[in-house]
């Protein structure tokens, strides 16, 4: 039996409950992005999210990330069965679909917003890229841009692969180069990005955020323009972090808020930027990956993916994923001893 089937089998025999008990003092933070009413690629549908929220409400003590940080780093205690739900970026579908479900079950959450996106100053760059590719020429052509070359037309069956190929290249590029490439594509294909993104890419409004904050939502910071902080200058990183904190204060008042690194892999921020996050007043910060470090670092708290797959969700939330990582580390250490 392979490991995945073994875990599934153990889960059905009460293994998730056992794992929850063993890891009850290792609070998990779950990470979500987009929501839809019905099944849609790249989105978590309302029915599955409701099932997950109900499961969390029944089996855990859900808190915001700042509440969790207060327990861990100020009170230095680790109460049992804590879970924090986080949602990144600031899309309107959180307000329309996810928040009503969270409210229904009394589950708090932390919503990390890109302030320039909420203010209507920009679209998030992955959405710009998708829109540009969707509007690329139907005629045969070969286009050279600063980051890559693109052949048109892009066949429907290759669209997703092409999108993710370029998305990946842009993630590796300097922020300025990425923006230049998006502008080059728009110019070469004579595409005018609408000032306000189409409905499916739209941000929540400041009024909606104010309303949700009054109902218990933690609105956290996610920079102004969502760059990878490791791919901008220190001055730009400082402006992104301070500008975001200032805008949140100005629009939503003083409140304890956490911060979330855009993209959030270990390559998307540098340790020397932590001082900006502290000075800007954020109580802690989260990354977009999980490992055995857990929450050892207040400004790099680990997060697990809030998956649309029920099995993966149970693995993340019950601590099976965490135990698996610990076991793998243990085996590697034993092997190299
Ligand atoms: Zn993000």
Boltz pocket constraint, residues with backbone or C-beta under 6 A from the ligand:
constraints:
  - pocket:
      binder: B
      contacts: [[A, 88], [A, 89], [A, 222], [A, 226], [A, 261], [A, 262], [A, 263]]
      max_distance: 6.0
